[in-house]
Amino acid sequence: MGGRPLIGVSTYLESGARWGVWELEAALLPAGYPRLVQRAGGLAAMLPPDVPEQAAATVARLDGLVIAGGPDVEPVRYGAERDPHTGPPARERDAWELALIRAALTADVPLLGICRGMQLLNVALDGTLVQHLDGHAEVVGVFGHHPVKPVPGTRYARAVPEETSVPTYHHQSVDRLGTGLLPSAHAADGTVEAIELPGSSWVLGVQWHPEMGEDVRVMRALVEAAQSSPSGV
């Protein structure tokens, strides 16, 4: 069957969200994520946290996977003690999204990690994180912008060959790169802003938030990879 490739996007799980007269636990996602998938030519499907044992079966139904931004990764996941700047854990999301990432890597399903998603990709491959840095989230609750420069010859550089200003909001970053990962973009201060896994599988993580901007090229590259992958039929 033809048509738009099905792109799964992981979601938040919040203890209380309000709409109308209701305030209930909710699986939710900022609308920028599905809109970016749609603008890039994909069909978006929300993936709320589930038991990790269901990750492989879930990924098998997808043509591509996006791990969305969100709370800090619990430091125990990469063998570190919690820094005072690190936010409260989201253990259910950590477990589910790490399982999704590993399932996508095993099944060669195209994978894009956004902000937290990039950090989880690094952790899934035995990398570590810097738990706090300044200058990448200047005003609480407001996205900033700064330039990122691609590394020539990388998958990211093929999608976005020039230096660009990107929407950013994070206070953690990649420290030791996970096994097999390469940096594919940097900020002016040297912070790794994109990582990728070389080879036939399409695997990319970006530290910024493309869903908050107008540039669809990163997501379009994922959608195109999903269309050409064995599952994207």
C-alpha positions as CSV (number, residue, x, y, z in Angstrom):
1,M,0.0,0.0,0.0
2,G,1.2,3.5,-0.8
3,G,0.6,6.7,1.1
4,R,2.3,8.8,3.7
5,P,4.7,6.9,5.9
6,L,3.6,6.3,9.5
7,I,5.8,8.2,11.9
8,G,5.4,7.4,15.6
9,V,6.2,10.2,18.1
10,S,6.7,9.5,21.8
11,T,4.6,11.5,24.2
12,Y,4.7,13.1,27.7
13,L,2.7,11.5,30.5
14,E,1.4,14.2,32.9
15,S,-0.3,13.7,36.2
16,G,-2.9,16.4,35.5
17,A,-4.0,18.2,32.4
18,R,-7.1,20.4,32.1
19,W,-9.6,20.7,29.3
20,G,-13.2,21.8,29.8
21,V,-14.3,20.7,33.2
22,W,-11.8,17.9,33.4
23,E,-8.4,17.6,35.1
24,L,-7.0,14.1,34.5
25,E,-3.8,12.2,33.9
26,A,-2.9,12.7,30.2
27,A,-0.6,11.5,27.5
28,L,0.1,14.6,25.5
29,L,2.4,16.2,23.0
30,P,3.0,19.8,21.9
31,A,1.2,20.2,18.6
32,G,4.4,21.3,16.9
33,Y,5.6,17.7,16.7
34,P,2.7,16.1,14.7
35,R,2.4,19.3,12.6
36,L,6.1,19.1,11.7
37,V,5.6,15.4,10.7
38,Q,2.6,16.3,8.6
39,R,4.4,19.3,6.9
40,A,7.3,17.0,6.0
41,G,4.9,14.5,4.3
42,G,4.4,11.9,7.1
43,L,1.4,10.6,9.1
44,A,1.9,11.2,12.8
45,A,0.9,8.7,15.5
46,M,1.3,9.4,19.2
47,L,3.1,6.7,21.3
48,P,2.2,7.2,25.0
49,P,4.4,5.3,27.5
50,D,3.8,1.6,27.6
51,V,5.6,-1.4,29.1
52,P,9.0,-1.8,27.5
53,E,8.2,-5.3,26.4
54,Q,5.8,-3.8,23.8
55,A,8.4,-1.6,22.2
56,A,9.5,-4.1,19.4
57,A,5.9,-4.8,18.4
58,T,5.2,-1.1,18.4
59,V,8.2,-0.2,16.2
60,A,7.3,-3.1,13.8
61,R,4.1,-1.2,12.9
62,L,6.0,2.1,12.1
63,D,7.9,3.4,9.1
64,G,9.8,5.9,11.3
65,L,10.2,6.9,14.9
66,V,10.6,10.3,16.7
67,I,11.6,10.5,20.3
68,A,10.3,13.8,21.5
69,G,11.8,16.4,23.9
70,G,10.8,16.5,27.6
71,P,12.2,16.1,31.1
72,D,15.8,15.3,32.0
73,V,17.0,11.7,31.7
74,E,17.5,10.1,35.1
75,P,21.3,10.1,35.7
76,V,21.2,6.5,37.0
77,R,20.6,5.5,33.4
78,Y,24.1,6.5,32.5
79,G,25.8,5.7,35.8
80,A,25.9,9.2,37.3
81,E,24.8,10.7,40.5
82,R,22.1,13.4,40.3
83,D,23.3,17.0,39.9
84,P,21.3,19.6,41.9
85,H,20.4,21.2,38.5
86,T,18.8,18.0,37.2
87,G,15.0,17.8,37.1
88,P,12.8,15.1,38.7
89,P,12.9,11.7,37.0
90,A,10.4,10.5,34.4
91,R,11.1,6.8,34.9
92,E,8.2,5.5,32.9
93,R,9.2,7.6,29.9
94,D,12.9,6.7,30.3
95,A,12.1,3.0,30.3
96,W,9.7,3.1,27.4
97,E,11.7,5.5,25.1
98,L,15.0,3.6,25.7
99,A,13.2,0.4,24.7
100,L,11.7,2.2,21.6
101,I,15.2,3.4,20.6
102,R,16.8,0.0,21.0
103,A,13.9,-1.7,19.0
104,A,14.3,0.9,16.2
105,L,18.0,0.3,16.0
106,T,17.5,-3.5,15.9
107,A,14.8,-3.3,13.3
108,D,16.6,-0.6,11.2
109,V,13.6,1.7,11.5
110,P,14.6,5.3,10.7
111,L,15.0,7.2,14.0
112,L,15.1,10.9,14.9
113,G,15.7,12.1,18.5
114,I,14.8,15.6,19.4
115,C,16.5,17.3,22.5
116,R,15.8,14.7,25.2
117,G,15.4,12.2,22.4
118,M,19.0,12.9,21.2
119,Q,20.2,12.5,24.8
120,L,18.4,9.2,25.2
121,L,19.9,8.0,21.9
122,N,23.3,8.7,23.3
123,V,22.5,7.0,26.6
124,A,21.0,4.0,24.8
125,L,24.4,3.4,23.2
126,D,26.3,3.7,26.5
127,G,27.1,7.4,26.3
128,T,26.9,10.0,29.1
129,L,25.4,13.5,29.5
130,V,26.5,16.8,30.9
131,Q,23.9,17.5,33.5
132,H,24.0,21.3,33.3
133,L,25.3,24.0,31.0
134,D,24.4,27.6,30.6
135,G,23.5,29.6,27.6
136,H,21.1,27.2,25.8
137,A,17.9,28.1,27.7
138,E,18.2,31.8,28.6
139,V,14.7,32.6,29.7
140,V,12.4,30.1,31.5
141,G,9.6,29.0,29.2
142,V,10.9,30.8,26.2
143,F,12.7,29.2,23.2
144,G,15.9,31.0,22.2
145,H,17.9,30.7,19.0
146,H,21.5,30.2,18.2
147,P,23.5,29.0,15.2
148,V,24.6,25.4,14.6
149,K,27.3,24.4,12.2
150,P,27.1,21.0,10.4
151,V,30.0,18.7,10.2
152,P,30.8,18.2,6.5
153,G,30.1,14.8,5.1
154,T,27.5,13.8,7.7
155,R,23.9,12.8,7.2
156,Y,22.8,16.0,8.9
157,A,25.0,18.1,6.6
158,R,23.4,16.4,3.6
159,A,20.0,17.5,4.8
160,V,21.1,21.0,6.0
161,P,24.5,21.9,4.5
162,E,24.7,25.5,5.8
163,E,25.0,27.0,9.2
164,T,21.5,27.8,10.5
165,S,19.9,29.4,13.5
166,V,17.8,26.9,15.4
167,P,15.1,27.1,18.2
168,T,16.8,25.9,21.4
169,Y,15.8,25.2,25.0
170,H,17.9,22.8,27.0
171,H,20.4,22.7,29.8
172,Q,21.9,19.3,29.3
173,S,24.0,17.9,26.5
174,V,26.0,15.0,25.2
175,D,29.2,14.3,27.1
176,R,30.9,11.0,26.2
177,L,29.5,9.8,22.8
178,G,27.7,6.5,22.8
179,T,29.2,3.5,20.9
180,G,29.4,4.2,17.2
181,L,27.9,7.7,17.3
182,L,29.5,10.6,15.6
183,P,28.9,14.4,16.1
184,S,27.3,16.0,13.1
185,A,26.7,19.6,14.2
186,H,28.1,21.9,16.9
187,A,27.1,25.2,18.5
188,A,29.6,28.1,18.6
189,D,30.6,27.1,22.1
190,G,31.5,23.6,21.0
191,T,28.4,21.9,22.4
192,V,27.5,18.8,20.3
193,E,24.2,19.8,18.7
194,A,23.6,16.7,16.5
195,I,24.7,13.1,16.6
196,E,24.2,10.3,14.1
197,L,25.0,6.6,13.6
198,P,26.9,6.0,10.4
199,G,25.8,3.1,8.2
200,S,22.8,2.0,6.2
201,S,20.3,2.8,9.0
202,W,19.0,6.4,9.2
203,V,19.7,7.4,12.8
204,L,20.0,11.1,13.8
205,G,19.6,13.2,17.0
206,V,19.4,17.0,17.2
207,Q,19.6,19.0,20.4
208,W,17.3,21.7,19.3
209,H,13.6,21.8,18.6
210,P,12.8,21.8,14.9
211,E,9.1,21.6,15.7
212,M,9.3,25.2,17.0
213,G,10.7,26.5,13.7
214,E,9.9,26.7,10.0
215,D,12.7,24.5,8.7
216,V,11.3,21.0,7.9
217,R,14.5,19.6,6.3
218,V,15.5,17.4,9.2
219,M,12.0,15.9,9.5
220,R,11.7,15.6,5.8
221,A,14.9,13.6,5.7
222,L,13.4,11.2,8.2
223,V,10.2,10.9,6.3
224,E,12.1,10.2,3.0
225,A,14.2,7.6,4.8
226,A,10.9,6.0,6.1
227,Q,9.5,5.9,2.6
228,S,12.6,4.1,1.3
229,S,13.1,1.7,4.2
230,P,11.9,-1.9,4.0
231,S,9.0,-1.1,6.4
232,G,7.9,2.0,4.4
233,V,5.8,0.3,1.8
